């Protein structure tokens, strides 16, 4: 199984465990109230969205990764396309970061 699939499966598991917040509003809220452990923003999200989350996550000291397409993220969560999502659990966040570091293709800022 390739890394991208592993990452998407981890997102799905986090979703089933109720440890995600998705969509721009919920993701932003999770970052601002200190619940987000990792933020993922889709590669095909608008420049504004990517910049907003990059700046916000830098300010609140939350790691942010640019990963996957909107429809891939949405599909992994059993939803419509998603431009952004927050992982609310340390374990899932660490597992995702580990996979992304192996992946090597993602932009990762902490």
N, C-alpha and C positions, 0 to 999 in steps of 0.2 A: 504494500500500500504506500502510495507516495505521500510526501509530507503535507502537501496542500490538503489532501483528503483527511489526514490525521488531524490537522488544525480545524477543518470544518466539522469533523466528528466531535472534537473537544468542545467546540462552540455549541453544537447540538446537545451534548451532555450537560453543559452548564445551563443551557436553556431549560432542559427538562428538570434540572435540579432547582430551578427558580433563582439562579445566581447571575442573571444578565438583566441589563436594561437596554432596550433598543429603540431606535428612532432618535432624531436629533434632540427633541425636548427631554425625553427620559434620560438619554446619555448625558446631556448637559447637567441635568438635575443631580444625577449620581456623582458626577465629578465635583460639583459645587458643594454637595453635602457630605463629601468625604467617603462615599461608599465605593466608588470605582477603584479597582486595583489595576485595571488595564483598559485602554480604549482602543478599539479597532475602527479604522475609517477605510471605506472602500477606495480602491485605486481610481475608480471612475466617479467618485463623489466630486461635486463642484469644487473649484479652487477655493471659493469662499468657505465652504464647509471644512475642507482640509486645513485651511489657515486658521479658522476659528478654533477647531479642536486642538491643533498644534499649539497655538498660543495659550489656550485655556489650560491644557494639560501641563504645559511648561510652568505656568503660574501656580497651579495646584499640586505640582510635583507628582503627576500621574503618568506612567509610561504610555506612549501612544505608538501604534503601529499602523502603517498603511498596508492593507492586505486585501487581496481578492476583489472580485467585482460585486456590485450591489446585489445582483440576483443570486450570486453564490452565497453571500452572507445571509440573505433573506431565506434562501432555500435551506441552509444549514439550521436555521431557527424555526423552520416550518411556517414562515411568514412571507409576505410580499417582499420586494427588494428592500434592503436596508443599507443606508449610506454610512451609518455609524452604530456602534453598540459598545456597551461597557460590561466588563466582567467584574462581578462584585465579590469574588472569592479568591483568596490568596493562592490556594492550591491550583485552581483552574488557570489563574493568571500566570503562575510560574510554569505550569506545563505548556501553556501556549507560547510564552517567551522562549522556552527551551526549544520547542519545535521550530519557531521562527528563526532562532539563531542557527539551527541546523539547516533550515531552508536557505538562509543566506540572501534570499532575493528581496526580503522585505526591508523597508526603511524602518528603523527602530530608534526611538528617542526616549531617553529616560530622564 
